[in-house]
Amino acid sequence: CNDWVNVVYEDRQGWIWVGTNEGVRYLIPGEKDFVTARNISGKQKMLSNDHVLSFCQISDQEIMIGTRSGLTIFSKNNNSFTIFPNNILLTNDVVNNIVIDRKKQIWLGTNNGVSMINPSNEIFNFHSRDGIRNSNFYRGSMGEYDDRIYFAGINGIDYIDPAAIAFNTKKPDLVFSSIWAEQRNGTKRTLRIEDGQIDLRYKKSQVINIEFSSLDFTFPERCFYKVFIDGYDKKWSAPSNSSKLTLFNLPPGEYVLNILGSNSDQVWNDTPLQLKIKIVPPLWQTKYAYAFYFVIVLFLLHMIGNYRLFKIKKEYQTLEIKNQAKGMLEEQRDKLAKVHQSLKDSISYAKRIQEALIPSEDLVRLLFQESFVYFRPKDIVSGDFYWSFENSEKQIIVAADCTGHGVPGAFMSIIGLDLIKNAVEQQMVYEPDTILSILNKGIHATFAGNGSKDNDGFHINDGMDIAICVIDRTTGMMTYSGGMSSIYLIRDNEMFTYKGDRRPIGSVASGESYTFEKQEIQLQNKDYIYLFSDGYADQFGGPEGKKFKYRRFRHLLLNIHKLPSQDQKNIIHQKFEEWIGTKYEQIDDILVMGFAYIQEERP
């Protein structure tokens, strides 16, 4: 509330009430602070208006509050505010003064006359026609003395003797004075009442105007009316002094208009004035039209039913054909399943053969105590393979990547393994370049076995990328040869790359003579050597779906080379899984081998 105080009032229980321009403040005896009550935007209204002008205690538990928009009643029982429901019937909304007389009649001084509310909540209004000289009464200028109510205004003092007032208690009669219909184009047509009813056809945007009046001519402007249309309204309208009713675009149907009226002293009649209103529907809304619509709907349903029956029969015939085809497909499926199982069994057998030829990781660890093998075939069998060998003088380790993967690559790997084992174990060849030459000739001899040649000699596209390392156990000298395959050596946190020939095994025709390069590398204690296929670096993945690439692969190896070999293997596996995630699939066989050279102690 603001500081502009309009009225201060103390009730019989000692409550202090202050009316301001922004609500009410009241102080309860025994309390230190005032309670503030005002309307808050977005919430239910407490006061008829925040501009408070007057107070009056109308009972032990009720305080009546006058505002610029009528009356509000405060109940001490539940500390609640209720807006007076009949503010519209007061002679004026601005209530400057409130006084209650001995008969419990409440007198209101407003900006336009005096209103009185009797114990039955009936409202009576008084103006200049009743002998009151003032129409506008000052705030705080109203009081009761010697059973009279005194009012002070700009024209002096008026008083009212409640005992001398004679009220008009005659209940008024109501009559219709004029009824007409108005169209959108401005055409008007007077309607006549016949047997208490008016009939008219429905037209869009049609307006029905009904005028009526109360047969109380004392003060016609103080007569009020309430309206209820049975069949259209849910409740009676609020009282109004308007004697005209306008109905916009009333839908087709039958209605009963009920009107209650009061005289100038707000005495209401008991029986409402009634008028039956019949709006005849247009042709397209008549019973005959609805019957026609019903027939059309039945016809459409019949047609839809026949069409659905035809479709069901056709679908049934199609289903029979499909069932026959399904039987044939199931038969073919069973045959394909048997063929697939046979192929799977064959591939599984090939896997066992390949596993028998390829040494286990434990056997590799017997050669090199600190070593690991990360071998991850794309399919059941692999086109990548590795092999190891040792005797009292030499240690040999091989890593190869055959053309393709799966079954074709596995067949090539078996051929390659057999040729390498024969060269080392049977022919006792321990030079890596010589082993590659023997392997190259053996591949050509194997695929040229059918004797087919062209004019330029036999040439094949199948082969392998391979790296072979031979270590002299006495001197620690490692000789390396490779075909399209490199190796990495890490020494003192520095990586060295040794590249093989840019010719894979199988690229040289059998009639040609080619000598693979041999590189000699003097190993030092705790050197770490890595052999690998291209499957890891060529794998797609990561956030952008690109290849892992050799640069990232070398960086990974350089970061982990000092860790125990098994930890290196686990990290390589973890990084690969993170790289492909759930979005990408493995595209090739993967082989990564690593071993640390530990100088042997000799007596």
N, C-alpha and C positions, 0 to 999 in steps of 0.2 A: 504494500500500500504506500501511497505517497503522503506528503505532508499537508495536503489540502483537506482540511477537516470541514465537513458540511454539518454534522450533527453529533452530539454526545448524549447518551441516554443511560440511566441506571434503572435496572428492573427491580422487581420486588425481592429477589434473592440476592441483590447486591452485585450482580454482574454489570460490568461497565461495557457499553457498546459505543463504538466510534465508526461513523460513516464517512468515507473519503471518496475521492474521484476514481480510486482504483481498488474498490472492494471494502470489506468489513474487517475490523479488528475488535476482538472482545477479550476481556480479562475476567477470569473466574476467581472468586474469592479464595485466598490462600495461595494462589499461584503468583509467581514473580513476572512471568512474561505473557504478553498478549498473544493470542492465537489469530492468525491471518487467514482470511477466506476470500478468494477471488477466482474468477474464471481463468483457466489455463488453456491455451490454444492446443487443439488436438484431443482434449479430454471433455467429458460431459459437463455441461454448464451447471454451476452451483447457484449463481444469482441470475435474476432476470436481466440485470445490468450491473456493471461494476461501479457505476455512478450512484452512490447510496445517499438518500435525502432524508429519510425518517425512520423511526423505530416505534413499536408499541407492543407491550406484553398483552396478548389476547387470552392467555391462560397461564396456569402455573408453569407449564412446560413448553410454551410456544411463544416465540417472538416473531411479530410481523415486521417485515423490512420493506420500505418503500424506495423505489429506484426510478430512474428515467424511463424504464420499460415495464412498469407494473410492479407487482408484489412478489415477494419471496417469503416463505415461512421456515423458521429454524426450530427444530425439535431438540430439546435438551435430553430427551430420553435416549436418543441414539446419535446425538451430535451430527445431524444431517440437515441439509438445505433442500427445500422443495419449492419449485416455481409454481405460483398460483395458476391453476389451469384456466381460469376464466378472465384473464387479464384483458382479453379482447372486448369483454362486455363493459369495462369501466368507461366512464365518460372521457377519460384521458389517461395516457400511459404515465405521465410525469406525476408521481405521488409525492407532494411536498409535506403533507401532514397526515398523521393517523391518530384517531381518538376512538376509544371504546366506551359506550355508555353503560348505564346500569342494566339495560336489557340485553347486554352482550351484542349490541349492534355496533358494527365497526364503521366509522365515518372517515372518508378520505377527502382531503383537500388537494385538488389537482390544478393543472394549468388551464382547465376548461370546465369549471363547475365542481360539483360535489357528488361523490358516489357513496352509497351505503350498502353494506353487506350484512344481511340478517343472519341469525343463527342457523338458518336452513341453507345458507350459502346462496341465497337469491340476491341479486344485485339491483339496486334502484339508483337512478341518476337524477340530479337536480341542476337546473340551469336558470337563466334569467326568466324564462316563462313561468318558473315556479316562484318567482319573487326574489331571487338572489341577484343582488346588484353587481357583485364581483364575479368575474369568471376566472381570474388568476389569483391564487392565494399564496401569500408569502410562507416561506419555510419557518416552522416554529410559531406560527400565528394562529393556532387552532387549539381550543380547549373546551372542557365541559364545566359548566357552573349552573347550579340550581336546575338540574335536569335539562339544561339547554346546551346546544353545541354552538360555540362562537367561532367565527371565521373573520380574519382581517385581510383586507386586500387593498387595491389602489383606490377603491371607492368607499372606503370606510369599513365598518364592522357589520357583518351579517350574523344572524343566529337562526338556528332551527330548533323548534320544539318538537321532538320526536312524537310526543303524545298527541300533537295536533295535526299530524300528517295523515291525510286520507289517501290510501293507495288504491289504485285501480286494480281490482281483483278479477275483473271480467275476462274470461278466456276468449281471445279473439277468434273470429271466423276468418278463413283464408279463401281466396278465390283466384282463378286464373284470369289474367287480364288480356294476354295476347300470346299467340304461339305461331311461329313461322319457321320455314325451312329456307336455307340459303345455300346456293350452289357455288362452285369455284368461280364461275364466270360472273358472279354477282346477281344472278337471277334469284328473286325471292318469291315464295309461295306461302300464303296464309293457310294454316291447318285448322280444321274445325274438329271440335270434340264431339264424338257421337257415342252415346252410351258409356261415357267415361273413358273413351279410348281414342287414340289417333293412329292412323295407318299410313305408312309411306314406304316406298320402295327404296332399297339400299342403293346409294350412289357414292362412289368414292369421293372423299373430301367433303361430304355433305355436313352442314352445320345446322343443328336444331336449337332455336332460341325460345325460351319459355319465360314469360314474365308473370308475376303473381304479386299479391299484396295482402296485408292484414287489414281487416275492417275495423281498425282502431285509429281514429283520426286525431287523437289528442296531440301526440307528437310522433308522426309517421317515421321520422328519421331515427327514432329511438326504438323502433320495432326490429326484432332480430328473427332470423330464420335458420333452420337446419334441414339438410337434404340427405335423403338416402334412396338410391336406385336399386331396388331388389333385382338381382340377376346380373348386376354389374359392380356395385360397390360392396366393400367388406364391412364398413362401419359408417355411422352418421358423420356428416361433415361438421366442422367446427362452426359455432354460431357466427352469423354475419348479418349485417344490416342491408346487404345487397338483395334486391328482390328480382334478380334476373339470373337464370341458369342457362348456360351455353354448353351443348353437347357436341363434341367434335367426332365425326366419323364413327358413329355408334354401329357396332357390328350387327348383322342380321340376327333376329331373335325377338323374344317377347320380354318386356321389362315392366316394372311397376314403380313409378315415381312417387315418393312419399315426402311431404313437406310439413314440418312443424314450425309454428310461428308464435311470437310473443307480442304482448301489448307493450306500451311505452314504459311500463313498470316491470317488464320481464316476467310477466305471468304467461306461461306457455299453455297452449291448448293440448288436450289429451289425445284427440283423434287426428291423425295426419291427413292432410289433403292429398288425394291420390289421383294418379293419371296412368292409365295403361298405355304403353307405347309398343307398337308392333312394327318392326322393321322387316318388310318382306324381302327375302333373299333374291338375288338375281337368278336368271334361268340356270346358270351353271352351278348354283348352290341349292337348287330345289331337290325335293325327294326324288323326282323323276330323273334328274341329272345324276344323283347318287346311285339310283338303280341302274342307270345306263353304265356308269363307271364300274359298278359291281359286275355287270354282265361282261364288260370288256376285260376286266381283271380275270374272271373265270375263264374266258376264252384264251387269254394269254397263258394262264396257268396250264390249261389243257394242251396248248401248243408246246409249251415248255416241257410238260410231262411226256408228250409224244416224242419230242426231240431227244429228251434224256433217255427214254426207252430205246430209241433207235441207236443212240450212242452206246448204251449199255450192251445191246445185242452185238453191235460191231466190236466193242471192246472185248466181249466174251469170245467172239470168233478170233480176234487178234490174240487173245490170251491163250486160246487153244493152240494156235500156231506157235506162239512163243514157248508154250510148255513142251511142244514137240521139239522146237529148236533148242530149248533148254536141256532136254534129255541128250540131244546130240552134243551140245556144248559140254555137258558134264562128262560124257564119254570121252570127248577129246581132251578135256581137262585132266581126267584120270590118266590118259595116255601120256600127256605132257608132264604130269607130275612124276610118272614112273621114269620118263626120260630125264627129267630134271634131277631126280634122286640119283639116277645112275651116273649122270655127269658129276653131281656133287660128290658121290662116292669116289669117282675116279680122281677128281681134283683133290679130295682129302687124301687119297692114296699117294698122289703126286707130292702132296705136302709132306707126308711121312718120309718119302724118298729124299726130298730136298733137305728136310731136317736131319736125316741120317748122314747126308754128305757134308752139311755145314757144321763146323764144330760149335759146341756150346760155349757160352760166355765163360763158364768155369774152366774149360780147356784153354781158352785164350788167356785167362788169368794165371794159368800155370807157366805160360811163357813170360808174361809180364805181370808181375804181382800187382802193380798199381795200374789197372786198365779197366775199361768198360766198353760195352757194345750196346748202342741204342738201335735196335732193329725193329722196324715198324712196317710190315707189308701193307699195301693198300687193300689187297684181296686175300683170299685164303692162302695162295702161293705168291711168291715174290720174284721179281726180276732182278732185285739186288741180292748180292751174296757176298760173303767174306770167307776167308780160309787162313789157317795158320799152320806152321810147321817149325820144328826145331830138331837139331842134332847137336852133337858136341861142339860143332864149329859155327853153325849158322842158326839164325832165327829169321823166319820169313812170315810176313803178314800181307794179306791181299784184301782189297775192297773193290768191288766191281758193280757196275750198273748196266744191265742188259737192256737192249731195245724193248720198249713197252713194259707192261706190268701184267700181273695175273698169269694165266696159263701160258701164253706165248713167251713172256719174260722168264717164267719158271723153267720151261724147256731149254731155253738158251742158257740159263744159269747152270743147269745140270750138265749140259755139254761143256761149258766153260770150266766148271769144277773138275770134271773128269779129265780134260786136257791138261789143266794145271797140275793136278795130282800126278798124272802120268809123267809129266816133264820133270817134276821135282823128285818124286819117290822112286820112279822106275829108271828114268834117264839120269838122275842125280845132277840136274842142271840147277845151279844156284845163282846165276847171274840174271837180274831182273829183265834186262833188254833181250837176252836170249829166250827167256821164258815167254815174253810177249811175242817174239817172232814165231816160236813154236805154236803158241796159241792162235796167232793170226792164220798160219798155214792150216792148222787143224780145223778152224771154223770154215775156211774155204773148202777144205776137203770134205767136210761133213755135208755142206749144202750143195756141193757139186757132185754129190754121189749119184744123181740120176743121169749124169753124163750130158746134160743139155748145155750147149754153148752157143753164143752168137759169133759173128765174125771178129769181134773185138776181144774175145775171151770172156769168161764168166765173171760177173760182178754182182755182189749181193748188197742189199740195204740193211740186213740184220747184222748186229754186232754188239759191242759193249764198250763202255768207258771204264778204265781200270787203272788202279795204282798198286804197284808192288814194291815193298820195302824189304831189303835183305840186310841183316845186321851181323857183322862179324863179332862173335862173342869175345874174341881175344883182343882185338884192337879198338872196338867200339866204332868202327867205320860202317856207316849205313850207305848202301847203294840203292838208288831209287830210279824207277822207270815208270812212265805212265802214258796212257793213251786217252787224251781228252779228259784227264783227271789230274788234280793238283793235291798237294798235301801241305799242312801247316805245321811249323815247328815253333814253339815258344821257348825262349831262353832269356832269363833275367828280365821278365816282363816285356819282352820285345818279340813280335811275331814275324817269322820269315815264311814266305810263300815259295814253294818249289812247284813249277808247272811242268807237266808232261808234254809229250808230242801232241800236236794239233791234228792227230789222226786217231780215230777210234779203232778198236780191233774189228776187222772185217771190211775196212774201207780200202784196203790194198788188195788188188786182184792177185790171184794165185800165181800168175805168171810173172809178176813184178818182184823185184828185190828191194826190200826196205829194212833199214836198220834203225831200231828205236834208240833214242838217246839214253845214256846212263849217267846219272849224277851221283857224285860221292859227297857225303856229308859226315864230317867227323863229329860224332855225338859227344856231349858232355853230360856229366852226371846230373840227373833230374831234369834233362830236356823233356818236353812233353810234345808228342807227335799226334796229329789228328788226320785220319783218313775218312772220306765221306763221299756219298753220292749227291746228285743235284736235287734230290727230293725235298730236303729241308729248306734250302734257299729259294726254291721255286714255288713254295706253297703260298697260295693267296689267303689273305686274312687281314686282320687289323681293322681300325675304324673306317679306312678308305677302300678296303678290298684289294690292296696291292700285294705284290710279292714280298716275301721276307727279305730276300736279296743277301748276297755274300757279304756286303759291308756290315750289315747288322749281325750276320752270323759270326764274322770274325770278332766283332766287338763283344759278342756274348762269350765266345771261347776265351778271349783275353781276360775277361772279368772273372771267370770261374776256374781257370787252369790250376790254381794253387789249392783248390778244394780237393778232398778225397774223391776218388774216381766215381764211387757210387753216388755221392752228392752231385757231382757234375751231371751224371746221367739223369738224376731226378729233376734237376733244374732245366736241362734241355727238354725233357718231357713236359714239364710244367709250362715253360715258355711256348712250346708248340700248341698246347691245349688253349692257352690264353689267346694265342694269335688267331686260331681258327674259330674259337668261340662256338656258338650254336648255329651261326649263320652259314658257315662254309664247311665243305667236306674235304677230306684228304684227296689230293689229285695224283699222287705218285708214291711209289715205294720210298722208304726213308731208311738210310743207313748212316750212322755216325759212330766211328771208332776212335778211341783215344787211349794212349798208353804212355807211361813215363819210363824213360831209359834210366835204369839203375845200374851203375857200373859194378860188374861182378868182381868180387874179391878172389884172387887166385893165390894159391900157396907159392 
